[in-house]
Amino acid sequence: MGYVIARVIAAAMLFWALDRHKYDYFVLLRWVTCAVAAYGAVLASEVRRISWTWTLGIVALLFNPILPVHLKRETWAVIDVATGVLLLASIWQVRRLPGKTP
């Protein structure tokens, strides 16, 4: 349940990024999105969802705060919305089912 909440928070932050914010917000957004996507990639791998493993891994790399990718604001707006939708979709697609072990 905790990871579901983390994905919803990250998605909300990504949608809210369409508004104007100080640079610090975008740094925090990178940390949160990278961490949530990286954990999702690990979880997807454990439940054998290979396409989701790769997709969330790429998102984690794109949002990584250590070696940031620099793109235009308009480009980031599209990426932010797409990533927010992707994280919300992953709630239903990447999960452990009760009683099932990887």
Steps between C-alpha positions, in 0.01 A plus 500: 500500500787735575636477147153578359499821703853582382392463136194722553714767669764486226230522231337798674839671523560436129162651406559795732836558329308653209462812713787743568722405794840576639788281381504321838159347422636341185801363686264340754283374214801328344591327830145384566427385145835326463457313830140398429583386145813312609309316771225426248755354260626268774144398592409446134804277462397296805151441361638427153358805321799553271358782286411691818848431639658664198250785483533596866877456482516747211279744696737469797797579276320793336414655837823412678619800704871414490548536124197708400364502147454858381204558270275794413212580734245405233664161452504437875129588518415217261735260680358597840142430395591174325702384801220592740253295297752216477551493877125494558459216248777307673284484814286238323769346284792462741401349830543197714185297529408382850631153570726502195877502525725597212 
